[in-house]
Amino acid sequence: MLSSVLNSERAILVNIVIMRTFVRLRNLQAASKELARRLEGLQQKYAAHDMQIQQIFACIKKLMTPPGSGHRQIGFLSPKKSNSPESR
């Protein structure tokens, strides 16, 4: 405010620099709002893709796990010892 009241050359230059700074800040704020809006749009657009990618990774992990052994071993299995009186 003082730079706009004073009538010197330096005060006029300072006032111009201050006004340019405020214009630049306003432009940066508008640009950041535009960037935030575009980022939000991209996030909404690709939200469905994220779910699909997660499903793909889940299927790949399922395919990478070795299958469980559903077969019995071939050969003689010895009876297990128990602590019951009949086995003594």
Secondary structure, DSSP 8 states (H G I E B T S, - for coil): -HHHH--SHHHHHHHHHHHHHHHHHHHHHHHHHHHHHHHHHHHHHHHHHHHHHHHHHHHHHHHHS-----S---S--------SGGG-
